[in-house]
Amino acid sequence: MKKRTKWSVIGAVILAIALFGITSAMKGRNKATEVRVENVQRRDLVASVTASGQVQPHTKVNVSADITGRVVRLAVQEGQMVTRGQFLLEVDPSQYQANAERATAGVASARSQVAQARPALAQATRNYQRLLALKKANPTLVSDEQVEQLRTQVEVTQAQLEAANHSVDQATASMRDARSSLGKTTIVAPMSGRITRLNVEEGETAIMGTLNKDAATLLTISDMAVLETKVKVDETDVSSIKLGDSTVIQLDA
């Protein structure tokens, strides 16, 4: 009786295992595989090139001084908007004012020499002409040496007048240069825009732009109405771009 019960239990276990296997297999067969279906469409493939660069104004002007001197007045600051002709700064004008005054005095002195040389020449010419007329009327009263002496005097006074006129020209040119330098002590905005860089402070020395261009730049004025982006493209990507391609610019926060 015990042996028959033992085999009954074993048979029940085997039957349960078989039923479990059959059920699992049927479930696996009934489970469908999920598939995503889309319609085939004709599309363009887009090739892109990524590069970094800088956004900067299309038009900008570096303002420098045409003279050397200490900045005594600074009327602007970085980031400020300015208009064309607006006063920016002033370089110490005292030395250039003194030079202009000396040059003006030099012109006056040269003109005074001309004023003296002209009547002297006129008088020497009259004396020479009278002596020639007297010698023509009575050759024995006037010697050739006397005539030659007065002729030489005319030539000397003529040379003095020409030298005085030349001195006036030189003094006038010096005066114009001195006044021009004096005018350059005041610097105004050459264009309207925003001051994007300010390299000088009141009390510092402005140097002439021709001496050192980079160091002489006092400030930069930029027209922010039109901006342009300059990027550095890798040489391997150059063949992938051409003039007229569209671009997307992403600015750093």
Residue frames as qw, qx, qy, qz and C-alpha x, y, z in Angstrom:
[[0.000, 0.886, 0.463, 0.000, 0.00, 0.00, 0.00],
 [0.306, -0.805, 0.117, 0.494, 2.83, 2.38, 0.81],
 [0.432, -0.147, 0.600, 0.657, 4.66, 1.52, -2.42],
 [0.245, 0.612, 0.655, 0.370, 1.57, 2.26, -4.52],
 [0.125, -0.940, -0.250, 0.195, 1.17, 5.69, -2.80],
 [0.429, -0.566, 0.327, 0.624, 4.81, 6.58, -3.47],
 [0.356, 0.127, 0.658, 0.652, 4.46, 5.99, -7.22],
 [0.086, 0.807, 0.570, 0.126, 1.25, 8.00, -7.27],
 [0.238, -0.878, -0.028, 0.415, 3.02, 11.04, -5.82],
 [0.403, -0.336, 0.522, 0.673, 5.87, 10.75, -8.30],
 [0.293, 0.439, 0.715, 0.459, 3.44, 10.51, -11.17],
 [0.016, -0.910, -0.403, 0.092, 1.57, 13.60, -10.00],
 [0.317, -0.731, 0.202, 0.569, 4.84, 15.63, -9.86],
 [0.378, -0.053, 0.662, 0.645, 5.84, 14.55, -13.37],
 [0.185, 0.667, 0.672, 0.264, 2.43, 15.45, -14.68],
 [0.134, -0.919, -0.207, 0.308, 2.58, 18.91, -13.07],
 [0.348, -0.528, 0.407, 0.659, 6.00, 19.59, -14.61],
 [0.330, 0.227, 0.738, 0.544, 4.79, 18.55, -18.03],
 [0.076, 0.828, 0.552, 0.061, 1.72, 20.74, -17.81],
 [0.237, -0.843, 0.017, 0.482, 3.87, 23.75, -16.76],
 [0.374, -0.279, 0.569, 0.678, 6.19, 23.27, -19.71],
 [0.253, 0.479, 0.728, 0.419, 3.35, 22.99, -22.19],
 [0.046, -0.905, -0.398, 0.146, 1.68, 26.12, -20.80],
 [0.302, -0.708, 0.217, 0.601, 4.92, 28.15, -20.97],
 [0.360, -0.017, 0.676, 0.643, 5.54, 27.08, -24.56],
 [0.163, 0.681, 0.667, 0.254, 2.05, 28.09, -25.60],
 [0.148, -0.910, -0.183, 0.340, 2.42, 31.50, -23.97],
 [0.364, -0.487, 0.422, 0.672, 5.73, 32.06, -25.77],
 [0.305, 0.265, 0.731, 0.551, 4.11, 31.23, -29.11],
 [0.043, 0.818, 0.570, 0.073, 1.17, 33.56, -28.52],
 [0.257, -0.796, -0.024, 0.548, 3.41, 36.59, -27.64],
 [0.618, 0.711, 0.204, 0.267, 3.96, 38.75, -30.82],
 [0.570, -0.167, 0.039, 0.804, 7.18, 40.68, -31.57],
 [0.095, 0.880, 0.247, -0.394, 6.63, 44.50, -31.60],
 [0.542, 0.173, 0.410, 0.713, 7.59, 46.11, -34.95],
 [0.071, 0.719, 0.142, -0.677, 7.58, 49.86, -35.79],
 [0.514, 0.415, 0.597, 0.455, 6.45, 50.64, -39.34],
 [0.039, 0.702, 0.031, -0.711, 6.90, 53.99, -41.14],
 [0.671, 0.702, 0.240, -0.009, 6.21, 55.15, -44.67],
 [0.660, -0.050, 0.253, 0.706, 9.25, 55.60, -46.89],
 [0.148, 0.957, 0.164, -0.187, 9.86, 59.30, -47.64],
 [0.674, 0.444, 0.026, 0.590, 12.33, 61.12, -49.86],
 [0.355, -0.918, -0.044, 0.171, 14.51, 63.47, -47.80],
 [0.467, 0.754, -0.320, 0.334, 17.73, 65.49, -48.25],
 [0.806, -0.320, -0.251, 0.431, 20.75, 64.52, -46.21],
 [0.024, -0.972, 0.091, -0.216, 22.28, 67.56, -44.46],
 [0.781, 0.033, -0.268, 0.563, 26.04, 67.67, -43.91],
 [0.245, -0.959, -0.049, -0.131, 27.10, 70.14, -41.23],
 [0.621, 0.298, -0.346, 0.638, 30.42, 71.65, -40.18],
 [0.498, -0.833, -0.232, 0.065, 30.99, 72.92, -36.66],
 [0.557, 0.305, -0.185, 0.750, 33.51, 75.67, -35.94],
 [0.363, -0.762, -0.357, 0.399, 34.11, 78.31, -33.28],
 [0.401, 0.435, 0.135, 0.795, 34.85, 81.98, -33.77],
 [0.161, -0.387, -0.369, 0.830, 34.08, 85.53, -32.70],
 [0.162, 0.810, 0.526, 0.204, 31.21, 87.91, -33.36],
 [0.357, -0.383, -0.029, 0.851, 32.49, 91.41, -34.04],
 [0.313, 0.786, 0.209, -0.490, 31.28, 94.66, -35.59],
 [0.725, 0.513, 0.315, 0.335, 31.65, 95.01, -39.34],
 [0.314, 0.741, -0.050, 0.592, 32.94, 98.59, -38.94],
 [0.614, -0.721, -0.161, 0.277, 35.21, 99.83, -36.17],
 [0.364, 0.802, -0.179, 0.438, 37.77, 102.59, -35.80],
 [0.723, -0.347, -0.273, 0.532, 40.85, 102.63, -33.59],
 [0.019, 0.969, 0.042, 0.241, 41.35, 106.17, -32.30],
 [0.750, -0.205, -0.118, 0.617, 44.93, 107.27, -31.61],
 [0.129, -0.904, -0.033, 0.406, 46.70, 110.57, -31.05],
 [0.669, 0.660, 0.028, 0.340, 48.63, 112.41, -33.76],
 [0.095, 0.759, -0.409, 0.498, 50.81, 113.99, -31.08],
 [0.644, -0.135, -0.661, 0.361, 52.44, 112.91, -27.83],
 [0.117, -0.449, 0.282, -0.839, 51.39, 114.29, -24.47],
 [0.006, 0.117, 0.857, -0.502, 49.61, 113.72, -21.19],
 [0.240, -0.533, -0.681, -0.440, 45.84, 113.20, -21.22],
 [0.016, 0.059, -0.422, 0.904, 44.40, 116.05, -19.15],
 [0.576, 0.125, 0.258, -0.766, 40.71, 115.46, -19.88],
 [0.076, -0.040, -0.962, -0.258, 38.82, 112.23, -20.57],
 [0.456, 0.036, 0.124, -0.880, 35.11, 112.66, -21.24],
 [0.803, 0.064, -0.372, -0.462, 34.01, 109.10, -22.10],
 [0.493, -0.364, 0.759, -0.220, 34.00, 105.59, -20.67],
 [0.055, 0.117, -0.939, -0.319, 33.92, 102.08, -22.09],
 [0.098, 0.435, 0.893, -0.062, 30.50, 101.00, -23.31],
 [0.147, 0.632, 0.258, -0.716, 29.31, 104.55, -23.90],
 [0.517, 0.615, 0.519, 0.293, 27.54, 105.54, -27.13],
 [0.195, -0.555, 0.108, 0.801, 29.07, 108.54, -28.94],
 [0.564, 0.760, 0.317, -0.058, 28.19, 110.54, -32.03],
 [0.675, 0.344, 0.145, 0.637, 30.48, 111.73, -34.78],
 [0.159, 0.673, -0.037, 0.721, 32.31, 114.90, -33.76],
 [0.641, -0.738, -0.145, -0.154, 31.69, 114.39, -30.04],
 [0.026, 0.769, -0.553, 0.320, 34.56, 115.42, -27.73],
 [0.907, -0.096, -0.405, 0.062, 36.46, 112.40, -26.41],
 [0.728, -0.512, -0.094, 0.445, 39.62, 113.60, -24.70],
 [0.213, 0.955, -0.146, 0.143, 42.27, 116.31, -24.62],
 [0.814, 0.015, -0.174, 0.555, 46.06, 116.06, -24.59],
 [0.378, -0.708, -0.129, 0.583, 47.94, 118.71, -22.59],
 [0.505, 0.768, 0.258, 0.297, 48.00, 121.72, -24.96],
 [0.317, -0.897, 0.061, 0.303, 50.43, 123.95, -23.03],
 [0.520, -0.339, 0.512, 0.594, 53.56, 123.03, -25.02],
 [0.388, 0.412, 0.650, 0.508, 51.75, 123.20, -28.35],
 [0.001, -0.945, -0.326, 0.014, 50.15, 126.50, -27.41],
 [0.370, -0.767, 0.240, 0.466, 53.59, 127.95, -26.66],
 [0.498, -0.038, 0.629, 0.596, 54.94, 126.63, -29.97],
 [0.266, 0.710, 0.574, 0.309, 52.05, 128.24, -31.84],
 [0.148, -0.963, -0.117, 0.192, 52.65, 131.57, -30.12],
 [0.449, -0.543, 0.429, 0.565, 56.38, 131.49, -30.95],
 [0.447, 0.251, 0.676, 0.529, 55.60, 130.64, -34.56],
 [0.126, 0.883, 0.439, 0.112, 53.13, 133.50, -34.78],
 [0.280, -0.878, 0.126, 0.367, 55.76, 135.85, -33.40],
 [0.528, -0.219, 0.578, 0.583, 58.22, 134.54, -35.99],
 [0.361, 0.606, 0.593, 0.388, 55.81, 135.42, -38.78],
 [0.067, -0.975, -0.196, 0.079, 55.43, 138.93, -37.42],
 [0.442, -0.671, 0.342, 0.488, 59.21, 139.35, -37.23],
 [0.510, 0.091, 0.645, 0.561, 59.70, 138.11, -40.80],
 [0.227, 0.797, 0.498, 0.255, 57.04, 140.45, -42.09],
 [0.238, -0.927, 0.005, 0.291, 58.74, 143.33, -40.29],
 [0.497, -0.368, 0.513, 0.596, 61.97, 142.55, -42.15],
 [0.389, 0.471, 0.640, 0.466, 60.05, 142.63, -45.43],
 [0.004, -0.943, -0.332, 0.009, 58.56, 145.97, -44.48],
 [0.338, -0.797, 0.245, 0.437, 62.07, 147.37, -43.96],
 [0.525, -0.128, 0.631, 0.556, 63.62, 145.77, -47.04],
 [0.401, 0.675, 0.573, 0.234, 61.03, 147.09, -49.50],
 [0.062, 0.993, 0.062, -0.073, 61.62, 150.84, -48.96],
 [0.461, -0.628, 0.467, 0.419, 65.38, 150.24, -48.79],
 [0.554, 0.168, 0.673, 0.460, 65.25, 148.61, -52.21],
 [0.279, 0.855, 0.415, 0.139, 63.06, 151.37, -53.57],
 [0.176, -0.944, 0.140, 0.240, 65.48, 154.02, -52.30],
 [0.522, -0.390, 0.597, 0.468, 68.54, 152.22, -53.66],
 [0.515, 0.455, 0.635, 0.354, 66.83, 151.86, -57.04],
 [0.140, 0.966, 0.218, 0.007, 66.00, 155.59, -57.18],
 [0.338, -0.802, 0.340, 0.356, 69.58, 156.55, -56.27],
 [0.576, -0.089, 0.670, 0.459, 70.94, 154.26, -58.96],
 [0.420, 0.673, 0.546, 0.270, 68.59, 155.61, -61.63],
 [0.020, -0.989, -0.032, 0.140, 69.42, 159.27, -60.75],
 [0.442, -0.615, 0.492, 0.430, 73.12, 158.52, -60.94],
 [0.562, 0.217, 0.675, 0.426, 72.69, 156.89, -64.34],
 [0.268, 0.876, 0.380, 0.129, 70.75, 159.92, -65.60],
 [0.210, -0.927, 0.176, 0.254, 73.44, 162.28, -64.29],
 [0.541, -0.339, 0.611, 0.467, 76.23, 160.27, -65.89],
 [0.509, 0.504, 0.612, 0.337, 74.34, 160.27, -69.17],
 [0.118, 0.973, 0.192, 0.036, 73.95, 164.05, -69.02],
 [0.064, 0.893, -0.424, 0.136, 77.53, 164.74, -67.91],
 [0.945, 0.044, -0.300, 0.125, 79.80, 161.68, -68.04],
 [0.438, 0.461, -0.463, 0.618, 82.70, 163.53, -66.45],
 [0.384, -0.546, 0.299, -0.681, 80.81, 164.20, -63.19],
 [0.866, -0.247, 0.300, -0.316, 80.09, 160.51, -62.39],
 [0.036, 0.514, -0.845, -0.145, 82.66, 157.77, -62.46],
 [0.694, 0.032, -0.646, -0.316, 82.05, 154.19, -63.44],
 [0.315, 0.024, -0.828, 0.464, 82.99, 153.11, -59.93],
 [0.290, 0.052, 0.402, -0.867, 80.16, 155.21, -58.45],
 [0.694, 0.098, -0.299, -0.648, 77.65, 153.67, -60.83],
 [0.617, 0.085, -0.783, 0.012, 78.88, 150.17, -60.03],
 [0.078, 0.051, -0.725, 0.682, 78.68, 150.87, -56.30],
 [0.504, 0.087, 0.237, -0.826, 75.01, 151.93, -56.47],
 [0.724, 0.139, -0.516, -0.436, 74.17, 149.01, -58.75],
 [0.432, 0.083, -0.850, 0.289, 75.68, 146.64, -56.18],
 [0.178, 0.008, 0.567, -0.804, 73.64, 148.31, -53.46],
 [0.676, 0.097, -0.134, -0.718, 70.47, 147.68, -55.45],
 [0.686, 0.125, -0.704, -0.131, 71.38, 144.01, -55.85],
 [0.212, 0.078, -0.800, 0.555, 72.11, 143.66, -52.12],
 [0.386, 0.067, 0.389, -0.834, 68.82, 145.23, -51.05],
 [0.721, 0.135, -0.388, -0.559, 67.00, 143.09, -53.62],
 [0.557, 0.094, -0.815, 0.130, 68.57, 139.96, -52.12],
 [0.024, -0.026, 0.673, -0.738, 67.63, 141.14, -48.63],
 [0.589, 0.079, 0.069, -0.801, 64.00, 141.58, -49.68],
 [0.738, 0.127, -0.586, -0.309, 63.90, 138.12, -51.25],
 [0.370, 0.088, -0.830, 0.409, 65.41, 136.61, -48.11],
 [0.263, 0.006, 0.481, -0.837, 62.85, 138.43, -45.97],
 [0.715, 0.098, -0.200, -0.663, 60.01, 137.10, -48.13],
 [0.652, 0.124, -0.748, -0.011, 61.43, 133.59, -47.86],
 [0.106, 0.075, -0.748, 0.651, 61.59, 133.99, -44.09],
 [0.531, 0.027, 0.189, -0.825, 57.92, 134.95, -44.10],
 [0.769, 0.117, -0.485, -0.400, 57.07, 131.80, -46.05],
 [0.504, 0.109, -0.805, 0.293, 59.04, 129.60, -43.66],
 [0.097, -0.043, 0.593, -0.798, 57.62, 131.30, -40.58],
 [0.644, 0.037, -0.050, -0.762, 54.10, 130.97, -41.95],
 [0.739, 0.086, -0.645, -0.172, 54.59, 127.25, -42.61],
 [0.309, 0.075, -0.779, 0.540, 55.93, 126.79, -39.08],
 [0.341, -0.025, 0.353, -0.871, 52.95, 128.68, -37.71],
 [0.751, 0.037, -0.318, -0.578, 50.53, 126.46, -39.63],
 [0.639, 0.076, -0.756, 0.123, 52.25, 123.32, -38.35],
 [0.096, 0.071, -0.668, 0.734, 52.23, 124.62, -34.78],
 [0.518, 0.007, 0.161, -0.840, 48.57, 125.54, -34.95],
 [0.758, 0.068, -0.536, -0.366, 47.77, 122.17, -36.52],
 [0.469, 0.056, -0.799, 0.372, 49.54, 120.37, -33.67],
 [0.174, -0.036, 0.488, -0.855, 47.66, 122.53, -31.18],
 [0.676, 0.026, -0.151, -0.721, 44.39, 121.53, -32.82],
 [0.695, 0.086, -0.707, -0.098, 45.32, 117.86, -32.51],
 [0.030, 0.171, -0.757, 0.630, 45.35, 118.12, -28.72],
 [0.594, 0.122, 0.374, -0.702, 41.56, 117.88, -28.89],
 [0.045, 0.056, -0.949, -0.307, 40.34, 114.46, -30.06],
 [0.620, 0.147, 0.191, -0.747, 36.76, 113.95, -31.23],
 [0.685, 0.119, 0.715, -0.077, 34.85, 110.87, -32.39],
 [0.025, 0.290, -0.635, -0.716, 35.49, 110.12, -36.10],
 [0.408, -0.185, -0.732, -0.514, 32.22, 108.14, -36.32],
 [0.640, -0.345, 0.195, -0.659, 29.10, 107.33, -34.34],
 [0.749, 0.033, -0.661, -0.035, 29.04, 104.09, -32.37],
 [0.769, -0.631, -0.032, -0.096, 29.85, 102.43, -29.07],
 [0.058, 0.739, -0.642, 0.194, 33.20, 102.61, -27.29],
 [0.965, -0.079, -0.220, -0.115, 34.09, 98.92, -27.14],
 [0.818, -0.107, -0.225, 0.519, 37.62, 99.41, -25.85],
 [0.088, -0.964, 0.096, -0.233, 39.21, 102.14, -23.73],
 [0.858, 0.070, -0.260, 0.437, 42.96, 101.88, -23.23],
 [0.318, 0.358, -0.242, 0.844, 43.78, 105.21, -21.58],
 [0.382, -0.733, -0.517, 0.222, 43.01, 106.97, -18.33],
 [0.027, 0.963, 0.000, 0.268, 43.25, 110.61, -17.38],
 [0.448, -0.804, 0.386, 0.065, 46.84, 111.46, -16.48],
 [0.811, -0.052, 0.483, 0.325, 48.42, 108.81, -18.70],
 [0.048, -0.577, 0.429, 0.693, 50.58, 109.65, -21.71],
 [0.772, 0.546, 0.297, -0.136, 49.21, 109.37, -25.22],
 [0.420, -0.399, 0.552, 0.600, 51.88, 108.58, -27.81],
 [0.399, 0.509, -0.334, -0.686, 51.85, 109.41, -31.48],
 [0.897, 0.187, 0.278, -0.287, 50.14, 106.72, -33.53],
 [0.701, 0.627, -0.340, -0.007, 53.00, 106.38, -36.02],
 [0.075, -0.644, 0.720, -0.247, 55.45, 105.37, -33.28],
 [0.048, -0.032, 0.989, -0.134, 53.67, 102.20, -32.12],
 [0.420, -0.209, -0.477, -0.743, 50.28, 101.52, -33.69],
 [0.594, -0.381, -0.708, -0.042, 49.02, 98.99, -31.13],
 [0.421, -0.339, -0.500, 0.677, 50.28, 100.84, -28.08],
 [0.018, -0.016, 0.042, 0.999, 49.04, 104.15, -29.46],
 [0.328, -0.450, -0.664, -0.500, 45.40, 103.06, -29.73],
 [0.152, -0.190, 0.454, -0.857, 43.55, 105.11, -27.13],
 [0.542, 0.211, 0.609, -0.539, 40.08, 103.68, -27.72],
 [0.056, 0.085, 0.856, 0.507, 37.98, 101.79, -30.25],
 [0.493, 0.283, 0.228, -0.791, 34.60, 102.91, -31.58],
 [0.149, 0.074, 0.947, 0.276, 32.41, 100.19, -33.12],
 [0.518, 0.040, -0.208, -0.828, 29.27, 100.42, -35.22],
 [0.313, -0.023, 0.907, -0.279, 27.05, 97.78, -33.60],
 [0.653, 0.371, 0.077, -0.656, 24.35, 98.04, -36.27],
 [0.846, 0.389, -0.323, -0.168, 26.06, 95.45, -38.49],
 [0.566, -0.551, 0.612, -0.041, 27.88, 92.48, -36.94],
 [0.740, 0.429, -0.489, -0.168, 29.90, 89.74, -38.59],
 [0.847, -0.412, 0.331, -0.058, 31.20, 86.40, -37.38],
 [0.422, 0.653, -0.628, -0.036, 34.70, 85.19, -38.13],
 [0.906, -0.281, 0.281, -0.146, 35.30, 81.47, -37.54],
 [0.002, 0.587, -0.789, -0.184, 38.26, 79.16, -37.97],
 [0.931, 0.157, 0.007, -0.329, 37.27, 76.11, -40.03],
 [0.670, -0.358, 0.617, 0.204, 39.38, 72.97, -39.88],
 [0.158, 0.509, -0.606, -0.591, 41.23, 72.38, -43.14],
 [0.127, 0.073, 0.979, 0.145, 39.56, 68.98, -43.49],
 [0.238, 0.623, 0.687, -0.290, 36.14, 70.67, -43.57],
 [0.042, 0.512, -0.188, -0.837, 36.98, 73.46, -46.01],
 [0.084, 0.035, -0.790, -0.606, 35.90, 71.41, -49.02],
 [0.049, -0.466, -0.882, 0.062, 32.48, 70.87, -47.43],
 [0.032, 0.764, 0.381, -0.520, 31.47, 74.53, -47.41],
 [0.376, 0.338, 0.427, 0.750, 30.93, 77.12, -50.09],
 [0.046, 0.067, 0.086, -0.993, 29.84, 80.72, -50.43],
 [0.511, -0.161, -0.322, -0.780, 26.12, 81.10, -49.82],
 [0.496, -0.210, -0.837, 0.099, 25.70, 78.16, -47.42],
 [0.486, -0.718, -0.136, -0.480, 23.31, 78.81, -44.55],
 [0.385, 0.215, -0.689, 0.575, 24.68, 78.96, -41.02],
 [0.589, -0.704, -0.355, -0.178, 23.38, 78.76, -37.48],
 [0.256, 0.499, -0.465, 0.685, 25.15, 80.90, -34.89],
 [0.687, -0.590, -0.424, 0.003, 24.97, 79.95, -31.24],
 [0.080, 0.724, -0.340, 0.595, 26.25, 82.49, -28.73],
 [0.472, -0.092, -0.738, 0.474, 27.69, 81.59, -25.35],
 [0.372, -0.808, -0.445, -0.104, 25.55, 82.64, -22.42]]
